[in-house]
Amino acid sequence: MVSGDGPLPLVSVIVVNYRGADDTVTCLRALTEDVDYPRLEILCVDNASGGDDVARIKAVPGVKVIASETNLGFAGGCNLGAKHAEGSVLAFLNNDARPDPDWVRTAVAELRAEPGVAAVASKVLDWDGTGVDFVDAGLTWFGMGYKRHAGTALAEVPTAEHEVAKDVLFATGSAMFVRAGVFAELGGFDERFFMFYEDVDLGWRLNLRGWRVRYVPGSLTYHRHHATMSEVDAPDSGRETFLLERNALAALYKNLSDETLARVLPAALALAVRRATARGDLDATQLDLARGVGPAEVSPVEVPRTTLAGVLAVDQFVELMPQLASSRAVEQAARVRTDADLIPLLRKALEPAYPLERYLAAHEILVEAFGIDQVFGQRRRVLVLTGDAITERMAGPAIRAWNIASVLAGEHDVRLVTVNPVAAPPPAPFHVSAARKRDLTEPIAWADIVILQGHVLEMAPELKNSNKIVVCDLYDPMHLELLEQGKDAPDDRRAADLAGVTKVLDAQLERGDFFLCASERQRLFWLGHLAALGRLSPRLYDADPTTQSLLSIVPFGLSPEPPRRTGPGLRSTLGISEGDRVVLWAGGVYSWFDPLTLVNAIDKVREEHTDVRLVFLGMRHPNPEVAEMDIGARTVGLADRLGLTGKHVFFNEQWVPYAERQNWLLDADCGVTTHFEHVETTFAFRTRVLDYLWSGLPIVTTDGDAFADLVRSEGLGVVVPAEDTEALAEALARVLYDEEFAAACKERIAIVAQRFAWPKALEPLVTFCRDPRPAADRLPGAADLVVSEPLRGGELVRRDLALVREYLADGGPKELARRVAGRIRKVARRRG
């Protein structure tokens, strides 16, 4: 909660009156006299009550009265009040309710503390405070929203059910708060509902769009339930039943996904008819010829109004369907949450709700016949997009994308799609395919969550302005690599390429809902980038000051299973004997690496240890779109000049298939990675080091990156300065020939490796995908709650005089004239 008052938003309380002036006046006086909140606007909408209702309400001081010429119902009346409201928070209160003094203040504190909460559901008790009206929301599979524990004595409800704040599907319209910007974004209450379930529908839509609805017990009101309805209707008229039945079907039709609706709607319609006949105790077999054939009966059959209400509700739902279809299209296009995501908020979706014998029998039949007990359990759909080649020989980005897909496939339906032309994937427990730019529309439309790497967002521009949940994998800071990689290009081309890659990353940082990086160093780097782009806004910061829910560390991982030999390794393939000591370079050779110092170090080691061997696992990148870099040719050339090639240094031209790499790793005695000292190194995450951990190889690494810190602190090998041939030679000799030291390294490696197993490494992403939501600053309709009051009168004059003095002091009359001209142009543009 927010401590202290600080600046408070203006709250507009909207009360709808229809022929209930006695209750309404009592409610309005409680708002004006009892509620402890300094910035309150009170509006009362009169729904064409007639009589003296408007005059009596206008007599209450401090209330703005809005008289409607027609009865708009509760939904329309509330919307009319919202159009006249000036507050950034709207509060809806039934005219037969009495607010607690802290009703507003407590709700506002929640909205200020939780930017992801769109609406606050108040705790509602009966008039004397001993019985429950609203402390929780529930929804049945057939669309009936209901107040859990309603009508129960408060003393009989477990304390945890009514005294603890929680997320709910909807707030009761009798006492709720909603952000004005969000209410406007959603078009307010659906006026076709007239009354009943407009609050259920609104809450359902808010949740589908990623907002939360929060029950806050400290925001308390007391309610004379249906006091107004009792004045204008009779319990047996069937009118209330008609609205409840019709509106339940309407809410269901608008808000369920296509897959769920296809099963649920037929069953819901059938159940509505059975509910109607059961309610009226109607003999449903009276027209059945199987009962016997006698004289034809044509006289009217008496049908109870409670039965008629249900049948007419189905009829009028059908009548509304053409209108509802367009609303449904809007809601389905805007949703970011699945039906399965909302299951916890339904509470007990299979609750029959009506204790009627014939009805319960039909409920059981329909649930079984349509598989309703399974329908809400559909798996979330996750699309993983990569630009890297997916084959048996995969580089880092493809390996990472593959394992992301593999781990998430345990809980979700996953597709892995590469936009690279090279795609010949090994067998997988998930769907893998290649796609060109024009082919991405279908998988993106299919997905609930899109996880992307590299340049892929530029190939799917529809994602930039869509409401899809987008996860951006930033483990590879491409622009830092390009600083080193592009050194051989002309200066203008190099600058243009860097600007292009930076623009690609900026687009991801501006669009993403959740970001992945590989280390704490990277996290700090990307936080700075996000801050520079304005993403670390007050709204996002207030939602999570740690920013962990926006940017999480997901390092490159390794298999949770230890490596097991499945075929020949480097020794038999390259002709290296079993007694030789092998140093393995387990990855590509790129410009930002320093294999030259390594080759020179091997040359020194072999002077004393003739059995030393250095193996480069793969020289040619499996992705044909990755250009060959001259560092590879220079490395081969150096080894040739020193007479090491084929004797002490071995180059494997083609990358080893990913599923066979363990055979090469198991033939090695230590793993090595060497690089230059530059900014790329500072934020790099050398994925090959994970394979060294996986296979238990002592590590020799150049200082400066995140893994050097790990190797040093955990005692996993030796860290050496950049470009220091002597130190590197000594380190290699130590891990290769000091058996006691190597054994100690391996013992610690076995412990550290467990931290990097893929299921462990991907835990933040797995957690996010279980409850995915848009980032707080990307929620639809989000707006500032508290805005500065405009300066007026004397304050405005004093401000302008202070500015005049400041401009004269800074630059004299010329500066003053320049500023005045700028102000005039600004005002003109605003008015134009």
Solvent accessible surface area in square Angstrom, and as a share of the most:
residue,aa,sasa,rsa
1,M,142,0.64
2,V,50,0.29
3,S,108,0.69
4,G,62,0.60
5,D,68,0.35
6,G,54,0.52
7,P,91,0.57
8,L,16,0.08
9,P,0,0.00
10,L,41,0.20
11,V,0,0.00
12,S,0,0.00
13,V,0,0.00
14,I,1,0.01
15,V,0,0.00
16,V,16,0.09
17,N,0,0.00
18,Y,45,0.17
19,R,135,0.49
20,G,10,0.09
21,A,5,0.04
22,D,96,0.50
23,D,27,0.14
24,T,0,0.00
25,V,25,0.14
26,T,64,0.37
27,C,2,0.01
28,L,0,0.00
29,R,97,0.35
30,A,9,0.07
31,L,2,0.01
32,T,55,0.32
33,E,120,0.54
34,D,76,0.39
35,V,17,0.10
36,D,73,0.38
37,Y,16,0.06
38,P,92,0.58
39,R,71,0.26
40,L,44,0.22
41,E,25,0.11
42,I,10,0.05
43,L,0,0.00
44,C,0,0.00
45,V,0,0.00
46,D,2,0.01
47,N,2,0.01
48,A,40,0.31
49,S,10,0.07
50,G,48,0.46
51,G,86,0.83
52,D,81,0.42
53,D,14,0.07
54,V,41,0.23
55,A,67,0.52
56,R,95,0.35
57,I,0,0.00
58,K,129,0.55
59,A,70,0.54
60,V,2,0.01
61,P,96,0.60
62,G,68,0.65
63,V,23,0.13
64,K,83,0.35
65,V,29,0.17
66,I,16,0.08
67,A,64,0.49
68,S,14,0.09
69,E,170,0.76
70,T,82,0.48
71,N,57,0.29
72,L,55,0.27
73,G,4,0.04
74,F,32,0.13
75,A,0,0.00
76,G,1,0.01
77,G,0,0.00
78,C,1,0.00
79,N,11,0.06
80,L,37,0.19
81,G,0,0.00
82,A,20,0.16
83,K,158,0.67
84,H,84,0.38
85,A,21,0.16
86,E,128,0.57
87,G,7,0.06
88,S,28,0.18
89,V,0,0.00
90,L,5,0.02
91,A,0,0.00
92,F,0,0.00
93,L,1,0.00
94,N,35,0.18
95,N,8,0.04
96,D,3,0.02
97,A,1,0.01
98,R,72,0.26
99,P,5,0.03
100,D,33,0.17
101,P,65,0.41
102,D,65,0.34
103,W,0,0.00
104,V,0,0.00
105,R,60,0.22
106,T,31,0.18
107,A,0,0.00
108,V,1,0.01
109,A,20,0.16
110,E,12,0.05
111,L,1,0.01
112,R,48,0.18
113,A,24,0.19
114,E,55,0.25
115,P,9,0.05
116,G,14,0.13
117,V,0,0.00
118,A,0,0.00
119,A,0,0.00
120,V,0,0.00
121,A,0,0.00
122,S,0,0.00
123,K,10,0.04
124,V,1,0.00
125,L,10,0.05
126,D,48,0.25
127,W,69,0.24
128,D,104,0.54
129,G,17,0.17
130,T,84,0.49
131,G,10,0.09
132,V,6,0.03
133,D,11,0.06
134,F,0,0.00
135,V,0,0.00
136,D,2,0.01
137,A,0,0.00
138,G,0,0.00
139,L,4,0.02
140,T,0,0.00
141,W,1,0.00
142,F,2,0.01
143,G,0,0.00
144,M,8,0.04
145,G,7,0.07
146,Y,60,0.23
147,K,53,0.22
148,R,42,0.15
149,H,54,0.24
150,A,51,0.39
151,G,77,0.74
152,T,42,0.24
153,A,45,0.35
154,L,36,0.18
155,A,104,0.81
156,E,131,0.59
157,V,8,0.05
158,P,82,0.52
159,T,90,0.52
160,A,68,0.53
161,E,47,0.21
162,H,16,0.07
163,E,89,0.40
164,V,80,0.46
165,A,37,0.28
166,K,36,0.15
167,D,34,0.18
168,V,0,0.00
169,L,0,0.00
170,F,5,0.02
171,A,2,0.01
172,T,3,0.02
173,G,2,0.02
174,S,6,0.04
175,A,0,0.00
176,M,5,0.02
177,F,0,0.00
178,V,0,0.00
179,R,17,0.06
180,A,22,0.17
181,G,25,0.24
182,V,0,0.00
183,F,8,0.03
184,A,76,0.59
185,E,88,0.39
186,L,12,0.06
187,G,57,0.55
188,G,3,0.03
189,F,3,0.01
190,D,15,0.08
191,E,84,0.37
192,R,68,0.25
193,F,1,0.01
194,F,69,0.29
195,M,43,0.19
196,F,31,0.13
197,Y,21,0.08
198,E,7,0.03
199,D,18,0.09
200,V,3,0.02
201,D,0,0.00
202,L,1,0.00
203,G,3,0.03
204,W,7,0.02
205,R,9,0.03
206,L,1,0.00
207,N,2,0.01
208,L,1,0.01
209,R,15,0.06
210,G,2,0.02
211,W,1,0.00
212,R,50,0.18
213,V,1,0.01
214,R,52,0.19
215,Y,0,0.00
216,V,4,0.02
217,P,22,0.14
218,G,38,0.37
219,S,0,0.00
220,L,31,0.16
221,T,0,0.00
222,Y,38,0.15
223,H,5,0.02
224,R,91,0.33
225,H,108,0.48
226,H,57,0.25
227,A,19,0.14
228,T,28,0.16
229,M,26,0.11
230,S,79,0.51
231,E,124,0.56
232,V,47,0.27
233,D,27,0.14
234,A,57,0.44
235,P,136,0.85
236,D,110,0.57
237,S,21,0.13
238,G,7,0.07
239,R,152,0.56
240,E,50,0.22
241,T,29,0.17
242,F,44,0.18
243,L,23,0.11
244,L,45,0.23
245,E,2,0.01
246,R,29,0.11
247,N,1,0.00
248,A,2,0.02
249,L,4,0.02
250,A,1,0.01
251,A,0,0.00
252,L,1,0.01
253,Y,26,0.10
254,K,4,0.02
255,N,0,0.00
256,L,3,0.02
257,S,19,0.12
258,D,95,0.49
259,E,74,0.33
260,T,0,0.00
261,L,16,0.08
262,A,74,0.57
263,R,101,0.37
264,V,0,0.00
265,L,23,0.11
266,P,60,0.38
267,A,0,0.00
268,A,1,0.01
269,L,49,0.24
270,A,46,0.36
271,L,0,0.00
272,A,0,0.00
273,V,68,0.39
274,R,70,0.26
275,R,4,0.02
276,A,0,0.00
277,T,17,0.10
278,A,15,0.11
279,R,56,0.21
280,G,14,0.13
281,D,126,0.65
282,L,37,0.19
283,D,68,0.35
284,A,63,0.49
285,T,70,0.40
286,Q,67,0.30
287,L,156,0.78
288,D,74,0.38
289,L,136,0.67
290,A,94,0.73
291,R,146,0.53
292,G,50,0.48
293,V,129,0.74
294,G,51,0.49
295,P,130,0.82
296,A,96,0.75
297,E,161,0.72
298,V,143,0.82
299,S,78,0.51
300,P,133,0.84
301,V,76,0.44
302,E,156,0.70
303,V,61,0.35
304,P,49,0.31
305,R,137,0.50
306,T,38,0.22
307,T,2,0.01
308,L,73,0.36
309,A,6,0.04
310,G,0,0.00
311,V,68,0.39
312,L,79,0.39
313,A,0,0.00
314,V,27,0.16
315,D,76,0.39
316,Q,67,0.30
317,F,0,0.00
318,V,83,0.48
319,E,117,0.53
320,L,24,0.12
321,M,54,0.24
322,P,102,0.64
323,Q,95,0.42
324,L,1,0.00
325,A,43,0.33
326,S,73,0.47
327,S,24,0.16
328,R,23,0.09
329,A,62,0.48
330,V,88,0.50
331,E,10,0.04
332,Q,39,0.17
333,A,75,0.58
334,A,24,0.19
335,R,35,0.13
336,V,13,0.08
337,R,8,0.03
338,T,19,0.11
339,D,12,0.06
340,A,26,0.20
341,D,15,0.08
342,L,4,0.02
343,I,65,0.33
344,P,91,0.57
345,L,16,0.08
346,L,6,0.03
347,R,70,0.25
348,K,115,0.49
349,A,18,0.14
350,L,75,0.37
351,E,65,0.29
352,P,37,0.23
353,A,46,0.36
354,Y,58,0.22
355,P,121,0.76
356,L,58,0.29
357,E,151,0.68
358,R,84,0.31
359,Y,0,0.00
360,L,71,0.35
361,A,49,0.38
362,A,7,0.05
363,H,13,0.06
364,E,122,0.55
365,I,111,0.56
366,L,22,0.11
367,V,20,0.11
368,E,141,0.63
369,A,74,0.57
370,F,68,0.28
371,G,15,0.14
372,I,1,0.01
373,D,88,0.45
374,Q,125,0.56
375,V,3,0.02
376,F,20,0.08
377,G,54,0.52
378,Q,77,0.34
379,R,112,0.41
380,R,19,0.07
381,R,70,0.26
382,V,0,0.00
383,L,0,0.00
384,V,0,0.00
385,L,0,0.00
386,T,0,0.00
387,G,27,0.26
388,D,10,0.05
389,A,1,0.01
390,I,0,0.00
391,T,21,0.12
392,E,91,0.41
393,R,92,0.34
394,M,7,0.03
395,A,2,0.02
396,G,15,0.15
397,P,39,0.24
398,A,0,0.00
399,I,23,0.12
400,R,0,0.00
401,A,0,0.00
402,W,29,0.10
403,N,19,0.10
404,I,1,0.00
405,A,0,0.00
406,S,44,0.28
407,V,39,0.22
408,L,2,0.01
409,A,18,0.14
410,G,61,0.59
411,E,65,0.29
412,H,7,0.03
413,D,61,0.32
414,V,10,0.06
415,R,51,0.19
416,L,0,0.00
417,V,3,0.02
418,T,0,0.00
419,V,22,0.13
420,N,2,0.01
421,P,101,0.64
422,V,47,0.27
423,A,35,0.27
424,A,66,0.51
425,P,50,0.32
426,P,32,0.20
427,P,135,0.85
428,A,36,0.28
429,P,112,0.70
430,F,20,0.08
431,H,104,0.46
432,V,28,0.16
433,S,35,0.23
434,A,53,0.41
435,A,13,0.10
436,R,146,0.53
437,K,111,0.47
438,R,173,0.63
439,D,56,0.29
440,L,1,0.00
441,T,87,0.51
442,E,103,0.46
443,P,9,0.06
444,I,7,0.03
445,A,68,0.52
446,W,46,0.16
447,A,1,0.01
448,D,26,0.13
449,I,0,0.00
450,V,0,0.00
451,I,1,0.00
452,L,0,0.00
453,Q,10,0.04
454,G,23,0.22
455,H,87,0.39
456,V,1,0.01
457,L,0,0.00
458,E,63,0.28
459,M,55,0.25
460,A,0,0.00
461,P,65,0.41
462,E,73,0.33
463,L,0,0.00
464,K,72,0.31
465,N,146,0.75
466,S,30,0.19
467,N,52,0.27
468,K,44,0.19
469,I,0,0.00
470,V,0,0.00
471,V,0,0.00
472,C,0,0.00
473,D,7,0.03
474,L,3,0.01
475,Y,17,0.06
476,D,38,0.20
477,P,6,0.04
478,M,27,0.12
479,H,17,0.08
480,L,15,0.07
481,E,33,0.15
482,L,31,0.15
483,L,65,0.32
484,E,23,0.10
485,Q,62,0.28
486,G,13,0.13
487,K,116,0.49
488,D,119,0.62
489,A,32,0.25
490,P,90,0.56
491,D,118,0.61
492,D,108,0.56
493,R,144,0.53
494,R,73,0.26
495,A,64,0.50
496,A,61,0.47
497,D,50,0.26
498,L,52,0.26
499,A,64,0.50
500,G,36,0.34
501,V,18,0.11
502,T,40,0.23
503,K,149,0.63
504,V,13,0.08
505,L,3,0.02
506,D,34,0.18
507,A,18,0.14
508,Q,1,0.00
509,L,0,0.00
510,E,93,0.42
511,R,11,0.04
512,G,0,0.00
513,D,2,0.01
514,F,5,0.02
515,F,0,0.00
516,L,0,0.00
517,C,0,0.00
518,A,2,0.01
519,S,11,0.07
520,E,93,0.42
521,R,68,0.25
522,Q,0,0.00
523,R,15,0.05
524,L,112,0.56
525,F,47,0.20
526,W,0,0.00
527,L,30,0.15
528,G,42,0.40
529,H,31,0.14
530,L,0,0.00
531,A,52,0.40
532,A,89,0.69
533,L,55,0.27
534,G,51,0.49
535,R,14,0.05
536,L,61,0.30
537,S,27,0.17
538,P,106,0.66
539,R,58,0.21
540,L,6,0.03
541,Y,116,0.44
542,D,66,0.34
543,A,41,0.32
544,D,24,0.13
545,P,80,0.50
546,T,83,0.49
547,T,10,0.06
548,Q,89,0.40
549,S,72,0.47
550,L,5,0.03
551,L,0,0.00
552,S,9,0.06
553,I,53,0.27
554,V,0,0.00
555,P,19,0.12
556,F,9,0.04
557,G,4,0.04
558,L,8,0.04
559,S,33,0.21
560,P,80,0.50
561,E,109,0.49
562,P,74,0.46
563,P,23,0.14
564,R,165,0.60
565,R,121,0.44
566,T,101,0.59
567,G,24,0.23
568,P,101,0.63
569,G,2,0.02
570,L,0,0.00
571,R,20,0.07
572,S,82,0.53
573,T,77,0.45
574,L,44,0.22
575,G,66,0.64
576,I,8,0.04
577,S,63,0.41
578,E,141,0.63
579,G,57,0.55
580,D,15,0.08
581,R,64,0.23
582,V,0,0.00
583,V,0,0.00
584,L,0,0.00
585,W,0,0.00
586,A,10,0.07
587,G,10,0.09
588,G,3,0.02
589,V,10,0.06
590,Y,37,0.14
591,S,19,0.12
592,W,16,0.06
593,F,5,0.02
594,D,3,0.02
595,P,0,0.00
596,L,34,0.17
597,T,15,0.09
598,L,0,0.00
599,V,0,0.00
600,N,53,0.27
601,A,0,0.00
602,I,0,0.00
603,D,27,0.14
604,K,79,0.33
605,V,8,0.04
606,R,73,0.27
607,E,134,0.60
608,E,138,0.62
609,H,43,0.19
610,T,101,0.58
611,D,43,0.22
612,V,0,0.00
613,R,41,0.15
614,L,0,0.00
615,V,0,0.00
616,F,0,0.00
617,L,16,0.08
618,G,0,0.00
619,M,33,0.15
620,R,117,0.43
621,H,33,0.15
622,P,26,0.17
623,N,10,0.05
624,P,88,0.55
625,E,113,0.51
626,V,47,0.27
627,A,71,0.55
628,E,139,0.62
629,M,29,0.13
630,D,69,0.36
631,I,4,0.02
632,G,11,0.10
633,A,74,0.58
634,R,124,0.45
635,T,0,0.00
636,V,45,0.26
637,G,21,0.21
638,L,22,0.11
639,A,0,0.00
640,D,79,0.41
641,R,181,0.66
642,L,53,0.26
643,G,37,0.35
644,L,0,0.00
645,T,56,0.32
646,G,48,0.46
647,K,131,0.55
648,H,22,0.10
649,V,0,0.00
650,F,23,0.10
651,F,32,0.13
652,N,23,0.12
653,E,86,0.39
654,Q,92,0.41
655,W,22,0.08
656,V,12,0.07
657,P,13,0.08
658,Y,35,0.13
659,A,71,0.55
660,E,81,0.36
661,R,26,0.09
662,Q,15,0.07
663,N,4,0.02
664,W,17,0.06
665,L,2,0.01
666,L,63,0.31
667,D,14,0.07
668,A,10,0.08
669,D,42,0.22
670,C,0,0.00
671,G,0,0.00
672,V,0,0.00
673,T,0,0.00
674,T,3,0.02
675,H,1,0.00
676,F,45,0.19
677,E,148,0.66
678,H,45,0.20
679,V,66,0.38
680,E,5,0.02
681,T,3,0.01
682,T,50,0.29
683,F,39,0.16
684,A,5,0.04
685,F,21,0.09
686,R,12,0.04
687,T,35,0.20
688,R,19,0.07
689,V,0,0.00
690,L,2,0.01
691,D,24,0.12
692,Y,0,0.00
693,L,3,0.01
694,W,31,0.11
695,S,19,0.12
696,G,20,0.19
697,L,7,0.04
698,P,0,0.00
699,I,0,0.00
700,V,0,0.00
701,T,0,0.00
702,T,3,0.02
703,D,55,0.28
704,G,27,0.26
705,D,0,0.00
706,A,20,0.16
707,F,4,0.02
708,A,0,0.00
709,D,57,0.30
710,L,27,0.13
711,V,0,0.00
712,R,125,0.45
713,S,90,0.58
714,E,49,0.22
715,G,21,0.21
716,L,0,0.00
717,G,13,0.12
718,V,29,0.17
719,V,34,0.19
720,V,8,0.04
721,P,74,0.47
722,A,27,0.21
723,E,110,0.49
724,D,48,0.25
725,T,33,0.19
726,E,98,0.44
727,A,25,0.20
728,L,3,0.01
729,A,10,0.08
730,E,119,0.53
731,A,4,0.03
732,L,0,0.00
733,A,26,0.20
734,R,120,0.44
735,V,3,0.02
736,L,6,0.03
737,Y,54,0.20
738,D,56,0.29
739,E,125,0.56
740,E,147,0.66
741,F,32,0.13
742,A,14,0.11
743,A,57,0.44
744,A,34,0.26
745,C,0,0.00
746,K,96,0.41
747,E,124,0.55
748,R,90,0.33
749,I,0,0.00
750,A,62,0.48
751,I,111,0.56
752,V,2,0.01
753,A,13,0.10
754,Q,131,0.58
755,R,112,0.41
756,F,24,0.10
757,A,14,0.11
758,W,6,0.02
759,P,64,0.40
760,K,110,0.47
761,A,5,0.04
762,L,0,0.00
763,E,82,0.37
764,P,42,0.27
765,L,0,0.00
766,V,19,0.11
767,T,84,0.49
768,F,27,0.11
769,C,0,0.00
770,R,137,0.50
771,D,72,0.37
772,P,1,0.01
773,R,48,0.17
774,P,13,0.08
775,A,10,0.07
776,A,13,0.10
777,D,36,0.19
778,R,66,0.24
779,L,10,0.05
780,P,39,0.24
781,G,21,0.20
782,A,27,0.21
783,A,50,0.38
784,D,90,0.47
785,L,22,0.11
786,V,49,0.28
787,V,102,0.58
788,S,104,0.67
789,E,107,0.48
790,P,82,0.52
791,L,75,0.37
792,R,162,0.59
793,G,54,0.52
794,G,41,0.39
795,E,93,0.42
796,L,69,0.34
797,V,86,0.49
798,R,151,0.55
799,R,91,0.33
800,D,50,0.26
801,L,94,0.47
802,A,46,0.35
803,L,41,0.21
804,V,56,0.32
805,R,154,0.56
806,E,90,0.40
807,Y,30,0.12
808,L,76,0.38
809,A,88,0.68
810,D,101,0.53
811,G,41,0.39
812,G,17,0.16
813,P,108,0.68
814,K,176,0.75
815,E,31,0.14
816,L,40,0.20
817,A,63,0.49
818,R,145,0.53
819,R,102,0.37
820,V,74,0.42
821,A,39,0.30
822,G,26,0.25
823,R,108,0.40
824,I,110,0.56
825,R,136,0.50
826,K,106,0.45
827,V,45,0.26
828,A,59,0.46
829,R,164,0.60
830,R,169,0.62
831,R,205,0.75
832,G,99,0.95
